[in-house]
């Protein structure tokens, strides 16, 4: 039904920037978000954006550094990551929530997930 493909990850130094993208196939999506998971850690909410793009939500740990945006015509969501820190190192996943129309930080609300893209920030 819906497939998500993340890209843009890589190895960077602390303070650098990366821009992740997530291209979705299938029908128009309601809400999209980004989560991340480091080895031995549980999946952590990063950011989410409503379909219109007017409502966004960020984890406190990334607020002011990361920016989520979307292009509905392309069914694509982006995550601009600035001032990266070693603690940002994780596999980043994009996800789709077809149930809600406002940003949600609860991963169980999301219906579809991408395979993830690795982000590694060296100190």
C-alpha positions in Angstrom: 0.0 0.0 0.0 2.5 2.6 1.2 6.2 2.3 0.9 8.7 4.8 2.3 12.3 5.2 1.3 14.7 7.3 3.4 17.8 8.9 2.1 20.4 11.5 3.0 22.1 9.9 5.9 25.8 9.7 6.3 28.8 10.2 8.5 29.4 13.7 9.7 31.3 15.6 12.4 29.7 17.3 15.3 28.3 20.7 14.3 27.6 19.6 10.7 24.3 19.4 8.9 22.4 16.8 7.0 19.1 16.8 5.2 17.1 13.6 5.2 14.4 12.9 2.7 11.6 10.3 2.7 9.8 9.5 -0.5 6.5 7.8 -0.2 4.7 5.8 -2.8 1.0 5.2 -2.9 -1.9 7.5 -2.1 -1.7 10.9 -0.5 -0.6 10.7 3.1 -2.2 12.3 6.1 0.7 12.9 8.5 4.4 12.1 8.4 7.0 11.9 11.0 10.6 11.0 11.8 11.8 8.7 14.5 15.2 7.4 15.4 16.7 4.5 17.1 20.2 4.0 18.4 21.7 0.5 19.2 20.2 -0.8 22.5 17.7 2.1 22.7 14.0 2.3 22.1 12.6 4.1 19.1 12.5 7.8 19.8 10.3 10.5 18.4 12.1 13.3 16.5 9.5 15.3 14.6 6.2 15.2 12.9 4.2 17.3 10.5 0.5 17.5 9.6 -0.7 17.0 6.0 -1.0 20.8 5.5 2.4 21.5 6.9 0.8 24.1 9.3 1.3 22.0 12.4 4.6 20.5 13.5 5.9 18.9 16.6 9.5 18.3 17.8 11.2 16.4 20.5 12.8 18.7 23.0 16.2 17.2 22.2 16.1 18.5 18.6 13.9 21.6 18.8 15.7 24.6 17.4 18.2 22.4 15.5 16.0 20.2 13.3 13.3 21.3 10.9 10.6 19.1 9.4 8.9 20.0 6.1 7.0 18.3 3.4 6.1 18.5 -0.2 2.7 16.9 -0.8 3.0 17.0 -4.5 5.9 14.7 -4.2 4.7 12.7 -1.2 8.0 13.5 0.4 8.9 14.6 3.9 12.3 16.2 4.8 14.3 16.6 8.0 16.9 19.3 8.0 19.3 18.6 10.8 21.7 21.3 11.9 24.2 21.5 14.7 24.4 17.7 14.9 25.6 16.1 18.0 27.1 12.7 18.7 23.9 11.8 20.6 22.0 12.3 17.3 23.7 9.1 16.0 21.0 6.6 15.1 19.0 5.0 12.3 16.4 7.5 11.3 13.0 6.3 10.1 10.2 8.1 8.5 6.7 7.0 9.2 3.1 7.7 8.1 0.1 8.1 10.3 -3.2 7.8 8.4 -5.4 8.1 11.5 -4.5 11.5 12.9 -4.4 14.9 11.4 -2.2 16.6 13.9 1.4 15.7 14.8 1.8 12.8 17.1 4.9 11.7 19.0 3.5 8.3 19.8 5.1 5.7 17.5 2.2 3.3 17.9 0.0 5.7 16.0 2.0 5.4 12.9 1.0 2.9 10.3 3.9 2.6 7.8 7.6 2.7 8.3 10.6 3.1 6.0 13.7 0.9 6.3 15.8 3.7 7.8 18.9 5.7 7.0 22.0 5.7 9.2 23.2 9.0 10.6 26.5 8.9 12.4 27.9 12.0 14.1 31.5 11.8 15.3 32.8 13.9 18.2 
